[in-house]
């Protein structure tokens, strides 16, 4: 049963399991929630029986009830073709200081949802979310108090998408990092939701050189950062969230394969040097996404990347800062721009950049946009083929119909929030 999820809860008993044993039904998705913090031996024996029946075909296993290390091992050996594994692991018995975050979600290259690993909660009241990282021989049998579950037993040679959050102390341990990343060498899409240090990036780029899309946080991007990224010859999409860009200008060989670049624009005195450095290191970028963290304009973006084809500008909706026409100064230099996306940009329609050859316009979280603004947009962008209005609640269907009469070749898509 491909699209049916089997839910195991506290109402289950052995008689239900016996019914499945006598049935020809086989499920691919199992969800467990027993209203307890941990699985008793009796409850887990029942789950083992279910896995013995369905495990060979099981694609997804999700348990909100905590598993011990040994229970997790018993689950994994029964699900050889698992695509998604979501578990909570009881780490109360772990003894060592060195650990890696728990496996939160697992899948192979046929699944687009990223793998997620989460570090243990540091609060004294909880002891969840940790699997020990120790060297365990491959011939090792059942995990015990002396032999903790090894990351070597969690190797995913076909894994292509990986998301890591709050990696913690393991990011400072060279041996631990190499042990982990040697098991996922074929990664293509990597998202790192924590500030990455030089050691972590060094190991990652050495062991996973086939990465095509990389999203990471850096406290201070520097020349060493981009020299490490030179190893990623197939890198197409690069996203950097920086605490500061003060170590400019950057030096290194150009990353010729990168076509899309995303970054946050913060308050810096050397903004021109920032964009100049990016332009020298990323000469083939034609798609840029900028998240604003201050007031200002995009003069340098237009000056150093005049051949952009796609540009995304995002601001925080809560800031509510009105942009003037000066904000879009020099947009006329973007003669090849085909697609413009504006997220939470508070600007009057008459101040928007008049890019006459623009083909695609996406206005997201434009809560101020009204019916009168639609007529202005039609005049500003006569060559438009696609217009997206996301959460533009003040625009009526009548105004959209009138817009389509003005631009009959333009497709308008309206998406309301929620």
C-alpha positions as CSV (number, residue, x, y, z in Angstrom):
1,X,0.0,0.0,0.0
2,X,2.1,2.8,-1.4
3,X,0.3,5.9,-0.2
4,X,-1.2,4.6,3.1
5,X,0.5,5.2,6.4
6,X,0.2,2.6,9.2
7,X,-0.1,4.4,12.6
8,X,0.8,2.4,15.7
9,X,-0.5,4.0,18.9
10,X,-1.3,3.0,22.5
11,X,-4.5,1.1,21.6
12,X,-2.5,-1.6,19.8
13,X,-2.1,-5.1,21.2
14,X,-0.8,-8.4,20.0
15,X,-4.1,-9.3,18.5
16,X,-3.8,-6.6,15.9
17,X,-0.3,-7.8,15.0
18,X,-1.6,-11.3,14.6
19,X,-4.2,-9.9,12.1
20,X,-1.5,-8.4,10.0
21,X,0.4,-11.7,10.0
22,X,-2.6,-13.4,8.5
23,X,-3.2,-10.6,6.0
24,X,-1.6,-10.1,2.6
25,X,-1.5,-6.3,3.1
26,X,2.0,-4.7,3.1
27,X,2.6,-1.1,4.1
28,X,5.5,1.2,3.1
29,X,4.9,3.9,5.7
30,X,4.9,3.3,9.5
31,X,4.3,6.0,12.1
32,X,4.7,5.3,15.9
33,X,3.4,7.2,18.8
34,X,2.6,5.4,22.0
35,X,2.1,8.3,24.4
36,X,5.3,7.4,26.3
37,X,8.8,8.8,26.4
38,X,10.3,5.4,25.6
39,X,9.4,2.0,24.2
40,X,8.9,-0.8,26.7
41,X,10.3,-4.2,25.8
42,X,6.9,-5.5,25.1
43,X,5.9,-2.6,22.8
44,X,9.2,-2.8,20.9
45,X,8.8,-6.5,20.4
46,X,5.5,-5.7,18.7
47,X,7.1,-3.2,16.4
48,X,9.9,-5.7,15.6
49,X,7.2,-8.1,14.5
50,X,5.7,-5.4,12.2
51,X,9.1,-4.6,10.8
52,X,9.7,-8.3,10.1
53,X,6.5,-8.4,8.1
54,X,6.9,-5.1,6.2
55,X,10.5,-4.1,6.6
56,X,11.7,-5.4,3.2
57,X,9.3,-3.0,1.4
58,X,9.3,-0.2,4.0
59,X,10.2,3.2,2.6
60,X,9.4,5.5,5.6
61,X,9.6,4.9,9.4
62,X,8.7,7.7,11.8
63,X,8.8,7.3,15.6
64,X,7.9,10.1,18.0
65,X,8.6,7.8,20.9
66,X,12.2,7.6,22.0
67,X,14.3,4.7,20.9
68,X,17.4,3.4,22.7
69,X,20.6,2.8,20.8
70,X,20.0,-0.9,20.6
71,X,16.4,-0.4,19.4
72,X,17.5,1.9,16.6
73,X,20.0,-0.7,15.5
74,X,17.2,-3.3,15.5
75,X,15.1,-1.0,13.3
76,X,17.8,-0.2,10.8
77,X,18.8,-3.9,10.1
78,X,15.2,-4.6,9.2
79,X,14.6,-1.8,6.7
80,X,17.2,-2.2,4.0
81,X,15.5,0.0,1.4
82,X,14.4,2.8,3.8
83,X,14.1,6.2,2.1
84,X,13.1,8.3,5.2
85,X,13.9,7.5,8.8
86,X,12.7,10.0,11.4
87,X,13.6,9.0,15.0
88,X,14.2,10.3,18.5
89,X,17.1,8.7,20.3
90,X,17.5,8.4,24.1
91,X,21.0,9.5,24.8
92,X,20.8,9.4,28.6
93,X,23.3,6.5,28.8
94,X,26.0,8.0,26.6
95,X,29.3,8.5,28.4
96,X,31.6,10.3,26.1
97,X,32.1,14.0,25.3
98,X,32.4,13.4,21.6
99,X,29.1,12.8,19.8
100,X,27.4,13.5,16.5
101,X,23.8,14.8,16.2
102,X,21.1,12.2,15.8
103,X,19.9,11.0,12.5
104,X,16.6,12.9,12.1
105,X,15.7,12.2,8.5
106,X,17.3,9.9,6.0
107,X,16.9,9.3,2.3
108,X,18.7,8.3,-0.8
109,X,19.1,10.2,-4.1
110,X,15.5,9.5,-5.2
111,X,14.1,11.7,-2.4
112,X,14.3,15.5,-2.5
113,X,13.7,16.1,1.2
114,X,17.1,16.9,2.8
115,X,18.6,14.7,5.5
116,X,18.6,16.4,8.8
117,X,20.7,15.8,11.8
118,X,20.2,17.6,15.1
119,X,22.5,18.1,18.1
120,X,21.5,17.0,21.6
121,X,19.5,19.5,23.6
122,X,21.8,21.1,26.2
123,X,19.1,21.6,28.7
124,X,19.5,19.4,31.8
125,X,15.8,18.3,31.6
126,X,16.3,16.5,28.3
127,X,18.7,13.9,27.0
128,X,17.5,13.3,23.5
129,X,19.0,13.5,20.1
130,X,22.5,12.0,20.2
131,X,24.3,9.1,18.6
132,X,27.9,8.4,19.8
133,X,30.7,8.7,17.2
134,X,33.3,6.2,18.2
135,X,35.5,3.8,16.1
136,X,33.7,0.5,16.0
137,X,34.9,-2.4,13.9
138,X,32.7,-3.3,11.0
139,X,32.4,-6.8,12.5
140,X,30.9,-5.4,15.6
141,X,27.6,-7.0,16.7
142,X,24.9,-5.5,18.9
143,X,25.7,-2.1,20.4
144,X,26.2,-2.3,24.2
145,X,27.2,0.0,27.0
146,X,30.9,-0.5,26.0
147,X,30.3,-0.3,22.3
148,X,28.2,2.7,21.3
149,X,26.4,3.1,18.0
150,X,29.0,4.1,15.4
151,X,28.4,6.6,12.6
152,X,30.2,4.0,10.4
153,X,27.0,2.0,10.6
154,X,25.1,5.0,9.2
155,X,26.8,5.3,5.9
156,X,24.7,6.4,2.9
157,X,26.7,6.0,-0.2
158,X,23.9,7.1,-2.5
159,X,22.9,10.2,-0.4
160,X,22.7,13.3,-2.4
161,X,21.0,15.9,-0.1
162,X,22.1,16.8,3.4
163,X,21.0,19.4,5.9
164,X,22.9,19.9,9.2
165,X,21.8,22.1,12.0
166,X,23.8,23.0,15.2
167,X,26.7,20.7,14.6
168,X,28.4,21.6,17.8
169,X,31.7,20.2,19.1
170,X,32.0,17.6,16.4
171,X,32.7,20.4,13.9
172,X,36.1,20.9,15.7
173,X,37.2,17.3,15.5
174,X,39.1,16.5,12.3
175,X,38.8,12.7,12.8
176,X,35.1,12.8,13.5
177,X,34.4,14.9,10.5
178,X,36.3,12.7,8.1
179,X,34.7,9.6,9.5
180,X,31.3,11.1,8.8
181,X,31.8,12.7,5.4
182,X,33.7,9.7,4.0
183,X,30.4,7.9,4.3
184,X,28.5,10.5,2.2
185,X,31.0,11.3,-0.5
186,X,28.4,11.7,-3.3
187,X,26.6,14.7,-1.9
188,X,25.2,17.2,-4.4
189,X,23.0,19.5,-2.2
190,X,24.4,20.6,1.2
191,X,22.8,23.0,3.6
192,X,24.6,24.0,6.8
193,X,22.4,25.9,9.2
194,X,25.2,27.0,11.6
195,X,28.4,29.0,11.5
196,X,31.0,26.8,9.7
197,X,34.6,26.9,10.8
198,X,37.6,26.5,8.5
199,X,38.2,22.9,9.6
200,X,34.7,21.9,8.8
201,X,34.7,23.5,5.3
202,X,38.2,22.0,4.6
203,X,37.1,18.5,5.3
204,X,33.8,18.9,3.5
205,X,35.4,20.2,0.3
206,X,38.1,17.5,0.3
207,X,35.8,14.6,0.8
208,X,32.6,15.7,-1.1
209,X,34.1,17.4,-4.2
210,X,30.9,16.7,-6.3
211,X,28.7,19.2,-4.4
212,X,26.6,21.3,-6.8
213,X,24.6,23.4,-4.4
214,X,26.1,24.7,-1.1
215,X,24.3,26.9,1.5
216,X,26.3,27.8,4.6
217,X,26.9,30.4,7.3
218,X,30.3,32.1,7.9
219,X,31.3,34.5,10.5
220,X,33.9,36.3,8.4
221,X,34.3,35.0,4.8
222,X,37.9,35.4,3.7
223,X,40.3,34.3,1.0
224,X,40.9,30.9,2.6
225,X,37.1,30.3,2.4
226,X,37.1,30.7,-1.4
227,X,40.3,28.8,-1.8
228,X,38.7,25.8,-0.2
229,X,35.6,26.2,-2.4
230,X,37.9,26.0,-5.4
231,X,37.8,22.2,-4.9
232,X,34.1,22.1,-5.8
233,X,34.5,22.0,-9.6
234,X,30.8,21.2,-10.1
235,X,29.4,23.9,-7.8
236,X,26.6,25.8,-9.5
237,X,24.7,27.4,-6.6
238,X,26.4,29.1,-3.7
239,X,24.6,30.7,-0.7
240,X,26.5,32.5,2.0
241,X,25.0,34.1,5.2
242,X,27.8,36.1,6.8
243,X,28.1,37.8,10.2
244,X,30.6,40.3,8.6
245,X,32.3,40.9,5.3
246,X,35.1,43.0,6.7
247,X,37.9,40.8,5.4
248,X,37.8,42.3,1.9
249,X,39.0,42.3,-0.8
250,X,39.0,38.5,-1.3
251,X,41.7,36.7,-3.3
252,X,41.6,33.4,-5.0
253,X,40.9,31.7,-8.3
254,X,37.5,32.4,-9.9
255,X,34.8,29.9,-9.3
256,X,33.8,29.5,-12.9
257,X,31.1,26.9,-12.4
258,X,29.0,29.0,-10.1
259,X,25.9,30.5,-11.8
260,X,23.7,31.4,-8.9
261,X,24.9,33.3,-5.8
262,X,22.9,34.3,-2.7
263,X,24.1,36.4,0.2
264,X,23.0,38.8,2.9
265,X,23.8,42.5,2.6
266,X,24.7,44.0,6.0
267,X,25.9,47.4,7.1
268,X,29.5,47.7,5.9
269,X,31.7,50.7,5.0
270,X,33.4,48.8,2.2
271,X,30.4,47.7,0.2
272,X,32.0,48.5,-3.1
273,X,35.0,46.3,-2.3
274,X,32.6,43.5,-1.3
275,X,30.9,43.5,-4.6
276,X,34.2,43.9,-6.5
277,X,35.5,40.9,-4.7
278,X,32.4,38.8,-5.5
279,X,32.6,39.9,-9.1
280,X,36.2,38.8,-9.4
281,X,35.6,35.4,-7.7
282,X,32.2,34.7,-9.3
283,X,32.6,36.1,-12.9
284,X,29.9,33.8,-14.5
285,X,27.1,34.4,-12.0
286,X,23.9,35.5,-13.8
287,X,21.4,34.9,-10.9
288,X,21.8,36.8,-7.6
289,X,19.7,36.7,-4.5
290,X,20.3,39.5,-1.9
291,X,18.8,39.6,1.6
292,X,18.8,43.1,3.0
293,X,19.7,43.7,6.6
294,X,20.0,47.4,6.4
295,X,18.7,50.4,4.5
296,X,20.4,51.5,1.4
297,X,20.4,50.9,-2.4
298,X,21.8,48.3,-4.9
299,X,24.0,50.6,-6.9
300,X,27.1,48.3,-6.5
301,X,25.1,45.2,-7.4
302,X,24.1,46.7,-10.7
303,X,27.6,48.1,-11.3
304,X,29.6,44.9,-10.8
305,X,27.0,42.4,-12.2
306,X,25.5,44.2,-15.2
307,X,24.9,40.9,-17.1
308,X,22.4,39.5,-14.6
309,X,19.5,37.6,-15.9
310,X,17.7,36.9,-12.6
311,X,17.7,39.0,-9.5
312,X,16.0,38.5,-6.2
313,X,15.8,41.1,-3.4
314,X,14.3,40.2,-0.1
315,X,13.7,42.3,3.0
316,X,12.2,41.7,6.4
317,X,8.5,42.4,6.3
318,X,8.6,43.7,9.9
319,X,11.0,46.5,9.0
320,X,8.5,48.3,6.9
321,X,11.1,50.8,5.5
322,X,9.8,52.7,2.5
323,X,12.2,52.4,-0.4
324,X,12.6,55.5,-2.7
325,X,13.4,55.6,-6.4
326,X,17.1,55.9,-5.4
327,X,16.9,52.3,-4.1
328,X,16.6,51.1,-7.7
329,X,19.2,53.6,-9.1
330,X,21.3,52.0,-11.9
331,X,18.8,49.2,-12.6
332,X,18.9,50.6,-16.1
333,X,22.4,49.0,-16.4
334,X,20.8,45.6,-16.1
335,X,20.1,45.3,-19.8
336,X,19.8,41.5,-19.8
337,X,17.6,41.1,-16.8
338,X,14.8,38.8,-17.5
339,X,13.4,38.0,-14.1
340,X,13.0,40.2,-11.0
341,X,11.7,38.9,-7.6
342,X,10.9,41.3,-4.8
343,X,10.1,40.0,-1.4
344,X,8.7,42.3,1.3
345,X,10.1,45.4,-0.5
346,X,8.0,48.4,0.6
347,X,8.0,50.7,-2.4
348,X,5.5,52.8,-4.3
349,X,4.8,51.3,-7.7
350,X,5.9,54.5,-9.5
351,X,9.3,54.2,-7.9
352,X,9.9,50.7,-9.2
353,X,12.6,50.2,-11.8
354,X,11.4,50.7,-15.4
355,X,12.9,47.6,-17.0
356,X,11.0,47.5,-20.3
357,X,12.4,44.1,-21.4
358,X,11.6,42.3,-18.2
359,X,9.9,39.0,-18.9
360,X,9.1,37.7,-15.4
361,X,8.1,39.6,-12.3
362,X,7.4,38.1,-8.9
363,X,6.0,40.3,-6.1
364,X,5.9,38.4,-2.8
365,X,4.5,39.8,0.4
366,X,3.6,43.0,-1.3
367,X,0.8,43.8,1.3
368,X,0.6,47.4,0.2
369,X,-0.1,46.6,-3.5
370,X,-3.5,47.9,-4.7
371,X,-5.7,47.9,-7.8
372,X,-4.3,51.3,-8.9
373,X,-0.7,49.9,-8.8
374,X,-1.6,47.1,-11.3
375,X,-2.1,49.7,-14.1
376,X,1.3,51.2,-13.3
377,X,2.9,47.8,-13.5
378,X,1.4,47.3,-16.9
379,X,3.0,50.5,-18.2
380,X,6.4,49.8,-16.6
381,X,6.8,46.3,-17.9
382,X,5.1,46.0,-21.4
383,X,7.0,42.9,-22.3
384,X,6.0,40.9,-19.3
385,X,5.1,37.3,-19.8
386,X,4.6,36.2,-16.2
387,X,3.5,38.0,-13.1
388,X,3.3,36.3,-9.6
389,X,1.4,38.0,-6.8
390,X,2.0,36.3,-3.5
391,X,-0.1,37.5,-0.6
392,X,-1.2,40.7,-2.3
393,X,-4.5,40.7,-0.6
394,X,-5.5,44.3,-1.6
395,X,-5.5,43.5,-5.3
396,X,-9.0,42.6,-6.6
397,X,-9.8,40.1,-9.3
398,X,-11.2,43.0,-11.4
399,X,-7.8,44.7,-11.4
400,X,-6.1,41.5,-12.5
401,X,-8.6,41.1,-15.3
402,X,-7.9,44.7,-16.5
403,X,-4.1,44.0,-16.3
404,X,-4.5,40.9,-18.5
405,X,-6.4,43.0,-21.0
406,X,-3.5,45.4,-21.2
407,X,-1.0,42.6,-21.4
408,X,-2.8,39.7,-23.1
409,X,0.4,37.6,-23.4
410,X,1.1,37.7,-19.7
411,X,0.2,34.9,-17.3
412,X,-0.8,36.1,-13.8
413,X,-0.6,33.8,-10.8
414,X,-2.1,34.8,-7.5
415,X,-1.2,32.9,-4.4
416,X,-2.8,33.9,-1.1
417,X,-0.9,33.2,2.2
418,X,-2.0,30.1,4.0
